[in-house]
Amino acid sequence: MQLWRDFRDIDTGARGASVAIGVFDGIHRGHQLLLARAVADAARLGTMSVMVTFSTHPVEVIKPGAAPEVLTPLERRAELAGEYGIDAVFAIPFDREIASWSPEEFFDRLLVDRLHATSVVVGSNFTFGFKAAGTAETLRELAAARGIECHVADLLPSAPGEADVVSSTAVRKALGRGEVGAAAQMLGRPHRVTGEVIHGLGRGGKELGYPTANLAADMVECVPVDGVYAGWFTICDDGPAAGTMSTHTRYPAAISVGTNPTFDDVDRTVEAFVLDESGDLYGRRAAVEFVGYVRGMEKFSGVDELLEAMARDVRTTRELLGTCHEETGIPPAS
């Protein structure tokens, strides 16, 4: 899978491209349907399948500081797109110049001149061009005038018969309520946060008997509301095995997000207690995936009460993860 970051990088050769366009933050189940259509069109038309996204959220360029938190960083979006069969990802280097393009200029410069598109697929809420003047219907009209197939997909209901739809906004709201299971159902996989394992206060292993991996979570990523969660821990880099742990393997973990009010800590952290495994993880890049909500962040009267709660957290974590689907890592929909 190729990742193109500049218009000059694009190379579809003589084949042209079947294109899916969107922000694609989250690569949720609705996005996955668009990608599947682009892959199917590519197979039918003999073209490359290309996902077009943005290097920076368009809102951040138009109104700095107002962009939503990122669900899925660009490199992870590209990785997931490859898993869904996409040949190449083009991350538009979005800036004020590109934001000033009219819908027709955006269509011709990107889809016609550079990607040599033969088909394009978008969601029904897609907008493009200066001040978002272009809609999915505008795209359909421009494509028809240029002999390019255009498919506009309806938004995916969150559940059969439901009025609510799957969207990146809905996923963020679920995470903000601690409803990581609902977020996972919309994503088709657990929500994931990545970062480097760093030295924490050292309290978990030395004082409490629960050594944790402290994650320096990438600050642009959307972290769930404070609380304790059941989830998975994965070493993402390709370094040597760490103790009993190997890279790219999911390990069950109890994950704490927030400050530790029992000890009056003030810094918000993401800490993972990996069940039944150990290893020197400092400096390694790792990910935590959130599967189920265990409890809110609480202030306990002392260490003994905290330890009792942590033992319950581990039991609850084992129970929740025991119901997970082997491939997706999430429990069945309720």
Phi, psi and omega in degrees: 000130182262144175243114179259129182249357183217152179303328181288342180282338188297130178212094177262001178061211180275355186281330187077190187217146166256120197243137167246129184241138174172173173293321176059029175287122183103329187045053181283183187298328175294316176299320182299326177293322177295317179295320179298322178294319178296320178295318179295318178297320179298318179295322181287322186262352180075032182249177168281149171261127186230131171260125177256122178230199184231138178293327177230140179303129182308325180299325181295329178281317182287320182220084184307136180089353184257356182291146178290160175298147184281129173279320186220111179300160186306312184298323178290322176301316180296318179300314180295319179302318177299321179295331179270009172099004180286137181280323184210150175240129174250117177265102181303124177285072191295130178213184184294330177295310180295324178298337181276350181295141173290162177306319181293320179295318177300314181299311186288317182294321184271299190283322184272302189287322186260311184272344182051053186291140172252341175208153179216142179229136178219166171279161185293343179264012184291135173228156182200165179084175185306127181054031178054038183289334180274138178245180176299325179292322175301316179300317180299318181292316179297319180296316181299321181291341183248010176071029180251133176295143178223130179237126178248116184265138174294152177292147186274126176298147180295334175203156180307127179084356182276146176280330179292147182244159175285126179205162177296324178298317179296323178295316179298318180296319178298317179296325179291342176259000183080008183273067185290334176294317177296320177299318180296322179296322179288324180282332187083009180192164178293146172295140189234139175234135184242160176173178178273141176283122185238169176285129175262211180281349179077008184284324187302314182275316186288315187263328189250343182081014178235082180294131183241153171266116180271122186260126172278079186299138177300122192295340180281346185279150181280112179260134180301164178301155182306139179161186177248136186229152167269139181190200184236149178237133181223133170279121189267334184280177184253032178285184181291162177301144181252098182063238180272002187254142178244164182283154175060027176243133178282130175241139179294143184208148167263125189244129178251129178240128176126193175273168176253094186295336179299326181254011178058032175291154183242337182279135178279130183229163170240113183236138180239124171264107183280124185286130168066011180226161179208162177168160177278108188251359184301131180086353180276151175270130186222167178226145169243140179241133187262120186253314184211149179277130180260307179193167175281171177284128185234155173258119182261160184289339181183184184296320182298316179293322177297316180297321177298318179295319181294324176296319177295320179301317180295317179297315179296321178299314179300317182296314181295315182289336179294343180264357188287146173293137187299321185277311185279334182078013180238153178291164176296151179297138180277000000 
